[in-house]
Structures are given as structure tokens and as C-alpha cells.
């Protein structure tokens, strides 16, 4: 079994205003990085579009239809100050959900060892009935619920190392004791959530905030001291990574100082937990990362680690 890469050209058709950090070039940079010879053994498939019923695992149907109706016939429409849609956005969002869900199917049926889903728009800021922070639907949260609904997984976990706290994932899963959400993120920073005291109704939300300027040592300590022990105790049967790479030192939207090897290290540590309690089952979905060079190099380090390189 090999690592599976899931993407789709429709995700390039989600257009954003000129100068917007969450832009199609992000996927092009990742694509170029993963064309290198060391990635030739990746299995590659196109992301299917998710059914609306699948999206409804984490969002009310009236919200999903509202987003569909908001899709413009031409030009761009704003949903809030930094989240918008173009004519291709709704399909891109369905492919992002569909890619995450397909990755779960392939990994849980042992057709792939693990998977990386390179799609956009990202998902972890989307609350159950609110688009925000460049996100329309909660890709990772939907994937976790799908694993439970379709494959009978009792406990799933999401580990989020994006520089921004995944307020949407946290809100969707707040009262759900069967899915653990763990996050390292910069505080203070958008969206303002993610304090250590935010633990959810079942103590299954684990936040490990970092200070602006923090680098490898603080990040690895937060992971090793706070997240990994809780994750191990929870014993998830599947781990989903919300893989944001904007904690990279080059990134313009945050002030953390991680380097490529930190993402590789975190990926290895997550895989170690998965090996112990989840038969190695890991699905990674792209979140943030806005400096193209930092993003491409970090994704390469992340994916080669998934390939057990």
C-alpha cells in the first residue's frame, strides 16, 4: 500500500480577489513540489464531489443550500471581510469535502496506507452554519463523522497544526465526545479562540496555544507535553490531520518560526500514535500556508514523512 494524493483541478477554479493570500497558486506550488522524483510512488486520484448529504454530517442543510445559492454566476461575492466565492467555488468546496471523505474510505478499507488531500478552500474555520476565515465547509470534521457513519469508527481525532486556531472544527465538535480535536496555534491571532481553558463538553478539545515568535522548541514541547499524551489516552481509531503550514517562519499571516523539519517531526509523532492505536490510519487535509515557497517545502516534508521517508 502506498500513500495516496488526492486533488482536483476544480479546486483551482475557486477564485479570490487579487492579492488575497488563499489563492489558486497555493495548489500549483504544491503540485510542482510533488512532481519531484521522490514522490513518484504516490498513488494519485482526483477528488470526487461530495454529496450534499455528506456535507450535512457537520452542517445544517439550509446552510449548505444557502452557500450554493450564494455562488455567483460571474465575478466575486463576499460572504464576510475575507471569505468569498466565485462561480467555481461551490464545486471546489464539494471536491474538498469529497477528497477528505474519499481519503477516509481508501485508508479505512486498506486500499491506501495513508493520504494527503491537496484541495481548497480550506475548512477548519467554517462553523456549522457560518463561513469564515477563507473556509466554507468543515472538511476535517466531516471526514471524521463520515468515518464513524460509514465505517463504524467509534473514536476519531483531528490534530490541527495550522497557525490559526480551528474555531470551526472546535465549534462543530464541542459537544461530541467521540471526536477529539487537538490544536497548536498562535495566540493572540485570528480568530481569537483556542485558549487552553476551552475543553468542550466532554473534555475532548485540547488546545495548546503558542506565543508570537515561538519556534521549534515551543511547538515541539506543546505537542509532546500536551497533545500527544491526550491523543494516546483517547486511543482514536483514525487520526485526521488539519495540515496548515502557515506556522512556517516565512508565512505572512502569522508570527511563528517553524521550519520544514518541524512539520515532518509532528507528522512522525502523529503517525506513531496512529501506529499504536489506529492501525496506522492517518488522513491529512490541507488547511493554510500562504508563502508559496514555505508551503511547497513544508508539504514536501510532510508528504515524504507520510510515505515513511
Secondary structure, DSSP 8 states (H G I E B T S, - for coil): --EEEEE-GGGGG----TT-SS-THHHHHHHHHTTSGGGTT-EEEE-----HHHHTTTS-HHHHHHHHHH--SSSEEESSSS-EEETTHHHHHHHHHHHHHHHHHHHHTTSSSEEEE--SS--TT-BTTB-BTTBSS-HHHHHHHHHHHHH--S-EEEEE--SS--HHHHHHHTT-TTEEEEEEEESS-TT----TT--TTTT-EEEEEE-TT-BHHHHHHHIIIIIHHHHHHHT-SEEEEEE--TTBTT-TT---BB-HHHHHHHHHHHHHHHHHHSTT-EEEEE----SHHHHHHHHHHHHHHHTT-
